Amino acid sequence: MIDIVNLSLQFSGEYLYKNVNLKINSGDKIALVGSNGSGKSSLFKMLIGQLQPESGKIIKQKKLSLGYLPQDIIYHSGNLLLDEVRLAAVDIINLQDKEKEILSELEDTSVDEETHEELIYQLGTIHHRLEELDSYKLDTKIGVILKGLGFSDDDFEKKSDEFSGGWQMRIALAKILLAYPDIILLDEPTNHLDIDSQKWLVNFLQDYRGSIIVISHDRFFVNQITNRTLEIFLGTISIYRGKYDDYLEYKKNRGIELEHRVILQQKKLKETKLFIERFRYKATKAKQVQSRIKQLDKIELLEAPDTEETLDFKFDEAPPGGKIACTLQNIHHAYSTKEIISGYSCEIERGQKIAFVGPNGAGKTTLAKIIAGVLKPTLGECTIGYNTSIAYYAQDIADSLDDELDVIETLTTFAEEKTLAQLRSLAGVFLFSGDDVFKKIGVLSGGEKSRVSLLKVMLSKANLLVFDEPTNHLDISSKTILQKALIDFGGTIILVSHDIDFLAPIAHKILEIHPGSIRMYNGNIHYYIEKKEEEAQQAVEAGKKSEQDNSGLSRKEIKRIEAELRQKKFRSTKGIVEKIQGIENAIEKTEVKVKECESLLSDPETYANPQASKDITTQYQQSKKELQNLLEEWEKLHGSLAEIEKQFEL
């Protein structure tokens, strides 16, 4: 589909990548990864033609269609929501316009018979093509996509410019999904999606027949939809088979191996330089000295592996509060005539870590603001517990920063006891590098201001922290450091977030907020997702049981039919089940091989013998490849098994 040939790109005299050769094939689902500033978004812009490479070329298959969702918000205005999304169905719209034109010409009585017949033929061709494109289901498709992305029926008749920035991004995404291009390019698509919308998008993209390339710091999302990883590293771009977690495992082992190679090279360089210095002026060693000088000139220096987690941040210990951090009693809240929260009561105990989840607009942020004390409920009372102090983070809190102070001055205001070096290190973790820490708040972007506000909360000594979407402007490294700090934090945490991977080890209670209902789940985010899936399955089974009970058959007849189906199912699936068992045994053995190699590669003594370490690395890579092939075969067989089993459902 796309061939990238000898591609090079540079900014400010430095190459981001040089002489890159890649092929993007039909059906590839790719995660594009690399450190901030490595050129991920630039690669997207070159693929769509917004940016020209320094050298090389991008060869696209003829009539290839691409859909691009940038990280920056695209604003839509002038049309109703349904009409705006409908604009993406370009082929259908063009055909429908042509259809109207022909119908208008057919109404002209002066048209001769031959022309009339030709117009009728053209009209038939258009109708046939419209049927192929399912044009009569277009509005239904639009409705499914919009509802999947979180829009309600009431939203359909709203003007597109009535929606906020996050919803504007969803409109842009809906148009891409409706257009169904050959390749979709997504730059941080989950930043403004709630968990339900994410799950819907994951299902859509898993079934997508085209290719996908995604840039995302949401590890859970990327693992669900990709089968390749494209990495920008040390000026080149390489592709790896497998999900994002497989790439991370490879990267970890590559880092260990590269670190040992760097150590060995530095040791050799030191010995060579010592020899040169020692015998530089000794005539009998002149040839050997010159030989070693030439060797030094030819050596290509290895770069040390990149390290992401540079700081282990911990919150300063806050004074302990009372047993109850916060009490909500009969909380109601309404905007205009629309009630968002209806009579909710609960006690939040000291040390609890609770995630608020649910669709956008359901009241998550409203309830968080009530707890943080920045919003008074319409009715009811929020009581903060004894000796409880609150720190609140939300992206609009950035507006309260002093534009005249620089980043370091702002942080010093909240952490006078910390040294300049400590503050610079912490700022660096949250993507303020070098002289960025001396930028005035007034010149920072919205994302940068949000990160400063997040740093303020982290430097506070509060024992009740309320976060509203803290990860939207963080990379994976920064998210990991914040995540570890929140895991270790001894106080109480309220987290409004849709980032499943981030929430999983932090929150041990999930408060699901839907319009008109609030429900607590006593478990982490994965427990919550499993319970929701169980509840959905139970609802489906209850519906099936109801259909069976109303079928007019006796219970004895139903049991006989079920027994016959089980026998047929057993005979039909026996062969494939045996194959799956054989594959599972092979997977188990191969996983043992991989773990043995990983153990050897993590042992420094392995690298004392270069040939042995090379052989082990080769064996490791072969075993990983074999394991991936087995897993892919296992997935195919399970897919086939599921299709067979469907035939025997009542």
N, C-alpha and C positions, 0 to 999 in steps of 0.2 A: 504493500500500500504506500509506504513512504520509505525512500532510501536516503540516508544522510551520508554524504560523501565528503571526507576531508574537511569537516566543518571546524572553523576556528572563530572565537569571539573574544574580544578584549575590551576592557574599560580602563581608562587612565594609564595606558601603557602596559597593563598586566593582563595576561591571558587568563580568562576563566576556564577555557578548555581549548585544546589545539589538535587539529587533524583527527577529529572524531569521525568514526565510521559506524553507522548503526542501520538496522532495518526494523521497521515497525510493521508487523504482519496483521492480517485480518484476525480478529478475535482475541488479540493480546489485551490483557487487563494489567496495566503497569502502574506501579507506585514510583514516582520520581522523587528521589531523596538527595540530600546534600546539605551542607551547612548553610546558614544564612549568608546571602551574598554570593553563593557559588554559581548562580545563573540559572536556577530552575524556571522562574517566571520568564526570563529572557528566552529560554529555549521554546517555551510555549509561543511567545510573540514571534519568534522566527518561523515556527511551524505554520502560523496563520498569516505570515507576511507583514506583520506590523514592524518588525525589526529585521535589518539585513545583517548577515554574518560578515565578519572580517574577511574570510575566504571560505572556499568550499561551496557546496550547493545542496539543496534539499529537493529531491525528485519525488513528485507526487503522482500517484496513479491518476489517469485521466478521469475527470468529473468526480474526483474525490470530495466528499462533503465533510466539513469539520464544524463542530460546535464548541465554543470557547466560553467558559465562565471565569472571568477574572476575579481576583480577590477584592478589587475596588468595586464599590456599589455602582450598578448601572441603574439610572433613573428612567422611569417610564411615565408618560403623561399624555392626556388628551383622549384616551380610549377607556371604555369600560374594561374591567379585568378580562372577561371572556373574549372580547374583541381583540384586546392586546395580545393574548396568548394565541388566538386564532391566526394572527399575522405570520406565525412561524410555519404554518402549513402552506408554504409558498406554491408547491405544485398543485395542490387542490384549489387554492385561490385563483391561480392563473387559468386552470381548466374551467372553473365556474364562471370567470369573467368571459372566457371565450364562448362558453355555452350561452350566456346572456346575449352576446354579440350575434351569434348565429340565429338564436330565437327571434331577435329583433329583425334580422334580415329576412327570415322566413315569413314575417308578417307583411312584408312589402309585396303587394299584389303584382307589381310590375316585373318581378324576377322571372326570367324565362325558365322553362321546364328543366333544361339541362343543368342550369345553376342550382335550381331547387333540389334536384336529386343529389348534386355534389354536396350541398349544405346538409342534407339529411344524412348522407354517408359520414360527413365530418362529425355531426352531432352524435351518431351512433358510436363512433370511435371515442369521442370524449366521454360518453356515458360508460363505455366499457372500462376506460382508464380510471374513471372516478370510482367505479365498483372495485377495481383492483386495489385502489388506495383506501378503501373503506370510508369514503368521504361522507356517507350517510351516518357514520358513527363518530364523526369528528367531534361534535359537541360532547358526546358521551366520553370520548377519550380525554378531552380537555378537562371535563369534570372529575374523572378518576385521578388525573395527574394533580390537579389543583387541590383536591381533598387529601390526596396522599401527602402533599407538601404542607398541609395544615390549614388551608383556606376553608371557610364555611360557605354554605349556600348563600347566606346574606352578603358575603364578600363579592359574589359573582357580578352583581349589578353596581358595584362601586367603581368610581373612576380610579384608574391605576395610580394617579398621583396622590391619592388619599392614603396610600400605604407608606409605612416607615421604611428606613434603610434595609433592615433585615428582610422584610417582606418584599422589597424591590428585588433583592437577590433571588428570592424564591420565584418571583415572576420570570426573571431571566432564566432560571434553571428550568422552569416549566416549559418555556418556549424551546429550549434545547432538547428536552426529552420528547416533546411533541414532534419536533422536526426529525428526530431519529437519524442523526448524521452517521456517516461511516466511522468517524472518530470523535469521541467526546474528550475535551481537555478541561479538567476541573481544578481550579486553584483554591484550596481551602473551602470546599463546598459545605462543610458541616458547621461553620462558624455561627450560623444563625438558624440552625435547625434544632428542634426539640427531639427527644428520644423517639417518639412515635414517628415523626417525619423521617428521622434517620433510618429507622427500621424499614419503613416503606421504600426509601431510596435504595437501601442495600438490596432489598428484594428485586426492585426494578433493574438495578445494575447487574445483579447476578444473572438475570435472565436476558440481559442485553446482548444482541447478536453481533453488534459492532465492536470496535476497539475502544478502550478507555485508558487515558493517562491521567493520574490524579496526583496532585501535590497536597499533602495533608499532614498535620501534626496529630491527627486523631488515629492512634495506633489500632484501636478496635475496629474502626471503620475501614481502614486500609486492609487489614487482615481479612475482612469479610469479602472484599470485592476484587482483590488483585491476585494474579498468579505469576507475576514477574516483578522484579525490582530493578529500576534504572538508577544507578548511583553516579553522582558527580563527585569525583574525589581526585585530588592531586592533579588537576588539569586535564583529566580524561573522563569519559563517560563509559561505564561498563554495565552490562545487563546480567542479572542473576535469576535463575529459575526458582520458583517457590514463592511463598507468601512473605510478608514483611518480617515476621518473626524468624523465618529461615534465614533471611538476609542478615538480621541482627546477630544471629548465632555465628554466621560466617564472618561478619565484621569483627566480632569479639576474638575469634580464633586468628583472623588475619592480623589484628592488632598485636596479639601475643607474639606471633611469628615475626612480624615486622620489627617489633621492639627488640627481639633477640638479634635480628639481623643488623639493626642499627648499632647495638652494643658491640657486636663482633667487628663491624666495620670500623667503628671508632677506636676500638682496641688496636686493630691492624694499622690504622692511620697514625696513631700515637707511636707505635713501635717503629714505623717507617720514618716518621719525622725525627725521632730520637736517633735513629741510625744515621740519617743525613746530617744532623747537627754534630754528632759525635765524630764522624769521619769526613766532614766536608773538606777539611784542609790536609787530609792525609793522602799523599800521592798514590800509594799502593791500593787505595780504596776508591780512587776517582771514578773508575768505570761503574762500580757498583752504586756509588752515590748518584751518578747521572742516570743510571737505570731506574733507581727508585724515585728520582724526581720526575722522570717521564711517567712512571706508574701513577704517581699522585695526580698528575695532570689529566690522566685518562679516567680516573675513578669518578663514577657518577654517584654523588653523595645521596644516600637514602634519607628521606625525611621521617622523623619520628611520627608514630601514629597519632591521629587527632584524638584529643581527650575532651569529652564534653562536660562531664560532671566535675567542675573545678572547685566547687564550694559545697560544704555540707552545712547548710544554714539551719540554725535552731532558734525558735522564738525565745526571747528573754522570759524568764520565769515570772509569771504574774501572781499577785496575791490571790489566794484561794477564795472563792465565793461560797455562798450558802449551797445547801443541797439542791435547791430548786433555782435554776438560773433564770427561768422565765415562765410566767403563767399567762396563758391566753384564755379569757373567759367570755364566751358568747360573742365572738368577734364577727361583726358584719362590716362589709365595705362595699360601697357602690360608687360608680362614676356616672354622674348625671342620673338617669333612671335605671341604669343597668347594674344589678347587684353582682359583684364578683365573688365575694365570700359571704356565706350564709350561716351564721351561728356556729362558728367553730370554737371548740374549747380543747385545751390540752396543757400538760405540764412538761416543760423541757428540763431534764435533770442535768446537774453539773457533770461535765465530762462526756455527755452524749454528742455524737457527730451524725447529723441528719442531713440528707440530701433532699431538696425539693425538686420533684420532676413533674412533668405534665405538659400539655400543649401550650404554646405561646398565647398569652392573653387570658389564661385560666386563673391567674392570681398568684403565681409563685413570687414574682418581684414585689407585689403588693404586700403579701404576708411577711416577706423578708424585711421590707421597709417598716412595717408596723413593729416588728420585733426590734429592729435597730433604732426605733424612736424617731425616724425621719418622717413618719406618716401616722396621723391619728386615725383610728378606725371610725367609721360612721356610727357604729354602735358597739358596745362591749368594752372590755378593758384588757390592756396588756400590762402586766406587773413584772418589773425586773427584780430578780432576787437579791438577797442581802449580799453586799460587797461585790456585786457583779458589775464589771466595766465592759463597755461594748466598743468594738472597732468595726466599721462598716465599709465594704468595698463595693462600688458599682461603677460602671464605665462613665456615667454622667457626673460622678463625684469629682472627676478630673477638672470640671469647670470651676471648682472652688479653690484650685491651686493659685498661688501668687505668680502672675506672669513675669514679674520683675526679678524673681529669684532664679538662680540656675539649679540644676538637678541636685548637686551636692549640697548647696545651701538649703534647699527644701528638705533634704533628708536629715541634715544636721539639726534642723528645727525639732525633729522628733526623736533624735538619738544623739544628744550632745556628748554622751559618754563614749561613743564609738570613734575610733581614729579615722583619719582621712583614708588610709589604706584599706581599712575594713569596709568603709562605705563605698569606695571605688570598686572593691572586689564584688560586693553585693550588687552594685549597679551593673557591673559587667555581666554577671549571671543573667540579669534581666535585659540584656542586649544594648546596654549603654557602654560602648567601648571607647578607649582613648579619650580624646577631648570632648566626646559627646556629653560627658558628665558636667561640663561647664557651659552647656547650652542653656539659654534662658527658657523658662517654661513657656513663655509666649510664642516661641518659634517652633515648638515641638508639634508633631502631628497628633491626631486624636489617639492613635494607638500608643504613642510614646507617653502621652500624658496619663493614659490608663495604667501603664506600667509603673510610673512614678507613684500614682495613687495606691497601687498594690504594694509597693515597697513601703509606703507610709504605714499601711496596716501591719505589715510584717515586722516593722520596727516598734509598733505600739506594745504596751504591756497590758493589753486588755485580756480578760479571761473568757469573753464571749465574742467570737469572730463571726461576722455575717458577710458572706461572699456572694456576689451576683455575677455569674459568668467570669470567673477570674482568669480563665485560660485562653480567651479569644485571641490575645495578642502575644502569646508566648510560643517559643519553639519547644521541641521535645525535651531538650536539655533543661530549660528553665522550668517547664512543667514538672519534670522529674524532681528537681530540687524543691519546688514548692510542695509537691506531693509528699515527699519525705518529711518536710518540716511539719506539715499538717498531721501526718500519721503520728509523729512524736509529740505533738502539742498536747499538753495535759488538760487544757480547758475545754470549753464547749464550742462546737462549730455548727453553723448553718450554711449549707452550700446549695446555691441555685446553679445547676450545671447540667449540660446534656452530654458531657464527655465521659463516656462509660469507663474507658481505661483509667482515666484520672480518678473517678469516684470510687472505683472498686475497692482499693485497700483503705480508703479513708472512712467513708460513711458506713455505719453499721445499722442505720435505720433509713428507710425511704418513705418520704411523705409524698403521696401521689395527689396532685391537685388538679381537679377537673372542674369545669363550670358547674357549680351547685353541689359538688361533693369533694370531700377530702378524706383520705384513708391512709393509715400508717401501716407499713410493712416492716416487720422486725427481722431484717436481714440486709445484706449488701445489695448492690445494684444487680448482680448476676442472679441472686435469689429472687429479686423483684421481677426481672425479665422472665425467669423460669415460671414463677407463679402466674404471671399474666398469660404466658403461653398455655399453661395448664388450664387456666380458667377459660381461655378461648376454645381449647380443645374440648373441655367439658361441655361448653355451650353447644358446640357442633354435635357431640355425641348425644346430648340431650335432645337436640333437634332430630337426629336420626332415629333415636328411640321412639320419639313421639310419632314420627312417620311410620315406623314399624307397627306401633301399637294401633295406629289408625288404618292399617293396611287391610284389615278384615281377616287376617290369618290368625289361627289359634297359636298359643305359645308352643304347643307341641310341634306344629308345622314349621314355625320359625326356627325351633331348635334343630329339626331335621335338615332344613335348608342350610343352616349354619354349619352343621356337621359335614354335609356333602361339600360345601365350599372349602372347609378346612382340608379335607382329603385331596380335592383337586389342587388346592393351593400348595400342599405339601409336595405332590407329584411334580407340579410345574416349577417349583423353586428349588427342588432337591439338588440338582446339578449346580446351579449358580451359588447356592449356599455352601456347597463343598469347595467350590473355587475360592469363595471369599475366605473360608477357613484356612485354605492353603496359603493364600496371599497374606493373611494375618500372621501365620507362623513365620513366613519369610520376612515380614516387616519386623517382627520381634527379634529375629536373628540379626538382621541388618542394623537395627538400633543398637544392639550390643556391640557390633563392630564399630559403629560411629562413636559410641561412648568410650570404647577402649582407645581409639585414635585421639579423641579429645583429651583423655587423661594423659596420654603420652605427650601431646603437643603443649599441654600446660606445665610440663615438667622441664625446667631449664636444662637439665642434664641431656635431654634429647638432642639439643642443638650443639652439643660438643662434637657430635659426628654429623657433619653437613649432609653426607650421602644418606645416612639413616633418617635424618629429619626430613629430607626431600622425599624419601620413599614413603614415610608415614603420612606426609602431607598429601602425596598422590593417592595413597590408599584411602585417606579420609575423604578426599574429593570424590573418588569413585564410589565409595560407600554412600555418601550423601546423595549422589546422583541416582544410584540404585534405589535408595530409600524413597526419593522423590517419585521415581517411575512406578515403584510399587504402590505408593499412596495414591497416585493418579489412577492406576489400574483398579485399586480398591474402591475409589470414588465412582468410577465408571460402572463397576459391577453392582455397587449399591444402588446407583441410579437405575440400572436395568432391573434389579430386584424390586425396587419401588414401583416401577411401571407394571411389572407382572402382578404384584400384590394388589394394585389398584383395580385389576380386573375381577378380583374376588371380594370387593367391598359390597356390602349389602346396600 
